Each structure stands twice: as structure tokens, then as C-alpha cells.
Amino acid sequence: MSLTLQEVHDLLLRRGQTQYGLEAINQLEHALQCANLAELAGETSETIVACLLHDLGHLLAAEREGTVEHDTTEDDLHQFIALPFLRGLFPEAVLEPIRMHVDAKRYLCLIDPSYWNDLSIASKHSLEQQGGVFDEAQANAFIAQSFAEEAVRLRRYDDLAKVKDKPVPGLEHYQARLAEVAY
């Protein structure tokens, strides 16, 4: 069930040209911008790869459904969809931030009052589909998990990675990082 590095690369190229939800960029542009922000911040290779692959579940869901892009009217649980396909390929340091990046948005909305205001309209819409803002108990349970801090940083890069026509390195630039952290 696990994908190979080549299959991950091919999926990003094949399905990555679809629009990224309600944003003005496509899936691949978003992934590359997110990974670039992490790289510029000096993140570990594992976190950079998590940033690159955090929305792979959207692409897998669309592929499974045989559609051009995923349905934005309901939560597709994309943060979980990719995990079985990546589990045999990458360590927990990649998988856990991917799994937790949606909950990181819910967490940030509680702990950072200005965070909600800076979210795009599409992110505000998806937040409601994903369960809304955490309460204190949920936030405390979230941040106590291993890799939660990495997930929060991934989330912040995710929120900034929506700039139309932003020049960033291409997918080939990240091939060595993917190979470095893969089993």
C-alpha cells in the first residue's frame, strides 16, 4: 500500500496542477511554497518533507474518486488519507506533522487571537468543516503530543504558502530531501 518515492513524485506532478481548494494557486505551487518557507527557516529535512507532502491526501482523494479535484464542500480528512500510503516510506517525524497540521490550525485559533484574522477565507471555511476552534482541554492535549510543535510551524508555513506566481524551487529541488529522509 505504501507509495514509492517515484510514485509520490509522479502524483505531485500529475495531480498537483489542480487548483488548491478555493485559493488562487494549484496544489503543487502550494506544496512547493510551503516546503520553501520551511527550508528558508532552517527546518530539518523531515519537517521540510512534511511541508511538501502535507496535502498529499487531497491528491490521493481526488485520484481515488476519479475526479479532477477534491470536493471543498465537506472535510475530506486529507490529513489522514495520505498516512497509509506514506507510512512505509517515511518516519514519524514526517508523518506526525502531516497528521496534525489541521489540528494545529484549530490550536492556533485558540492560543493566538490574531491568527483567525490572518486566515484566508478558504481556511476559515475549512476550519468550520474540520471541527472549529479547539477548547482549552483540546489545545492542551494537542500540544502535548510528539511533533506538535513541528505541526504548528508547518501550519504557519501552510497559511503563508498561497501566493500566486511566487518564484520557488521546483520539485526536483526536493528530490534529495525526500530520498534523505525516506527509509
Number of C-alpha atoms within 10 A of each C-alpha: 8 15 16 14 16 10 11 17 17 12 17 20 14 13 20 21 16 18 18 23 18 14 16 13 19 18 24 26 28 28 26 24 25 28 30 24 20 24 16 9 12 11 17 16 20 22 27 26 29 30 31 28 24 32 24 27 21 25 27 20 19 17 16 10 12 10 11 13 21 24 14 14 10 12 14 17 15 20 22 20 18 24 21 13 18 22 17 14 19 22 14 15 19 29 26 22 28 30 24 25 25 23 26 26 27 24 24 19 21 19 14 10 10 11 15 18 11 12 17 15 13 13 17 16 16 19 20 13 15 17 12 17 20 19 13 12 8 14 19 12 11 19 17 10 11 13 20 20 16 24 29 22 19 29 24 20 21 23 18 15 20 21 14 12 9 13 11 14 13 13 16 9 12 19 14 11 15 22 13 13 17 18 10
